[in-house]
Structures are given as structure tokens and as C-alpha cells.
């Protein structure tokens, strides 16, 4: 191989956010999970080089990645990944004339020592760099720590795709099934059910567990019985919580007062409330509604910074400055379900109660 002359050297500095071209995001990539992590760190350097200078490098670029950025012990795995990385292709298809580009982006990958550290040296040719670093008006932006935590290449690729749409405010998007299979580099032997189970569902689980992103999809177009297009929707943890809270609010507003009281008694054991506080809450309608609303916010994670749920709840109800009355507050027979836990116990069950799990017990069945 001819020696690549005068590459522009980047001094490795890991940045928290990656910036890459949408063309790269939607390309077909043959990388394995570990190879993809190496590429992610290359993009990390190129994206910030472009942002800092305001222009794409016009010369060859040499990126050095310390082994320790990828693993603390299994250096042999890095050597294997580096060897195979130099042979992997990327491809781009599309345009009015069904244009295509095929390239091997990392023709020269070698190990070296820099500042006493073992590193991978990756040389990228000048005409390849724009495919990674052309940011333009729209580009893909994502958290590098989340990307590096993903253990499936399908999750890595879907995280890039989801980020491309989500960061520009698009919470729904569509893909032709064959197009997405190509982008994800799925085996040709995969049937539709294999594609969903082995690619999309694997990505879905990892994005939920590691990125707090909830990815759902439904068929949006069929030809006969064959699904040819999928519509995806994305929700963050907070959006999902707000959606559940709104559903709880609507349900609570339609409940008869006795059913609202029954529900309140069922969830009071989640808090260290005093007996007179419990009686006060169920005896006043506005306190009852506020109690159920605040409980829904807490249990659905909308108030993650709250360390003492009981104290927060009491303050939200405006009864934190009140003292126990001389006599026990009396509530009507309707407001005192026979099967309720004794308010004097103040015991907690240990597991917080989701309102949605209770509504089925207190609401009449739909006709």
C-alpha cells in the first residue's frame, strides 16, 4: 500500500456529544459492535474538528484513539477489530437517478504508542472525510456515553437514526422495511418477523434501558399481507410519564367520589401519613384530587429529585403546618370504605402503587 502523506493529526480529547452527517447516519455500514465503537470515537474527533474550524478538513486526517477508551483489559479484541475494520465498507444509495457510492473508509489502521499510551492510528483519506463530517443545516447529534454503552450494533444504529429525528423535534418517522433492513445491514435471510425480533426488538430494549427512549412501531403500509413500511414513534421517559399522568388525571376526574376515596385509601400506605392527615385528605374534595394528582406525578417519575415523598406530598397539599385536631376527624360512611387499611397504622407496603393498576378495580367495565 502506498504511504499516505501529510495527514492532519488530531490530538484525542473525548467530547460528550457526537456530531455527524445525516448521510453517514443513513448509510449502510458493515461494522461489528466493537468496530462501531471505534468509528464512534473517530466521529467524535472529526465532528468537533469541523465545529471548531467551521470547515471540513481538506487533507487526509489521522485520528489516534487510546486503547483504554475501548477496554481496560482485552487489548487482543481491539487488535482483531482494528484488523477487520480496515476491510469494512460503507454504502450510500438514493437520489433522483438512484445514485450510489461504495467506499472503504479506513484503509490504514495500525497500532502505535503516543505519550506512553497504546493507541489505534486511523488514517482517513481527504475525499472520505466529508461523508462523516459534513454537518450542513441538519445533522445527527447524540450522547457519546450512551452510544458507547450499547452492546448491540442494531441498538447503536437505531440510536443514531432516532437521534437524527428526535433532536429536530420529529417524534414520528417512517421507513420502508427494505430500506431500513439495508441501513441496519440485516442478513438477507431475515424474514420480516426475524427483522422485528432480532433487530428492532433488540434495539428497542437497549434504548429503553440505557437511553430512556421508548421506541414503538406499527405497519403503515402493506402490499397484500406483506408489510412494506413502518411508522416509528419516540417518547422520552418524561414524555411517557406526562402521558401516563394525563391519563390518570382524566380517569380521576370521571370517578364518583366514593371510588376516588377508595383509590386514595389504597395508595396511602405508600406514604408515612398520620391518621388524622389521611382522614383530612379524604374528607375534603380538593385535597383528595391534589393527593391523587401528586401521587401520579411521583409514581411516574416526574419528580425524580424528591427525596422524601411524604414531606413533598404534605407540602403540596398545604397541610404541612397543620397540627392534629383535638378530636379525630369524622368522615361519612361513603368516604370510609370497609376494606380500607386502618389509617392509624401508618404502615407502608414497600412497593409504590400505580393508579392505573387500581382503576380497573374501582371503575365499572366499559360496555
HELIX and SHEET records of a PDB file:
HELIX    1   1 UNK A   22  UNK A   25  1                                   4    
HELIX    2   2 UNK A   33  UNK A   53  1                                  21    
HELIX    3   3 UNK A   67  UNK A   69  5                                   3    
HELIX    4   4 UNK A   75  UNK A   85  1                                  11    
HELIX    5   5 UNK A  126  UNK A  133  1                                   8    
HELIX    6   6 UNK A  144  UNK A  149  1                                   6    
HELIX    7   7 UNK A  153  UNK A  166  1                                  14    
HELIX    8   8 UNK A  177  UNK A  183  1                                   7    
HELIX    9   9 UNK A  192  UNK A  195  1                                   4    
HELIX   10  10 UNK A  196  UNK A  200  3                                   5    
HELIX   11  11 UNK A  201  UNK A  211  1                                  11    
HELIX   12  12 UNK A  237  UNK A  253  1                                  17    
HELIX   13  13 UNK A  257  UNK A  267  1                                  11    
HELIX   14  14 UNK A  268  UNK A  270  5                                   3    
HELIX   15  15 UNK A  275  UNK A  283  1                                   9    
HELIX   16  16 UNK A  285  UNK A  299  1                                  15    
HELIX   17  17 UNK A  309  UNK A  317  1                                   9    
HELIX   18  18 UNK A  355  UNK A  362  1                                   8    
SHEET    1   A 4 UNK A   8  UNK A  10  0                                        
SHEET    2   A 4 UNK A  61  UNK A  66  1                                        
SHEET    3   A 4 UNK A 117  UNK A 124 -1                                        
SHEET    4   A 4 UNK A 108  UNK A 114 -1                                        
SHEET    1   B 2 UNK A  17  UNK A  21  0                                        
SHEET    2   B 2 UNK A 139  UNK A 143 -1                                        
SHEET    1   C 3 UNK A  28  UNK A  29  0                                        
SHEET    2   C 3 UNK A  90  UNK A  94 -1                                        
SHEET    3   C 3 UNK A  99  UNK A 103 -1                                        
SHEET    1   D 3 UNK A 172  UNK A 176  0                                        
SHEET    2   D 3 UNK A 226  UNK A 236 -1                                        
SHEET    3   D 3 UNK A 213  UNK A 223 -1                                        
END                                                                             
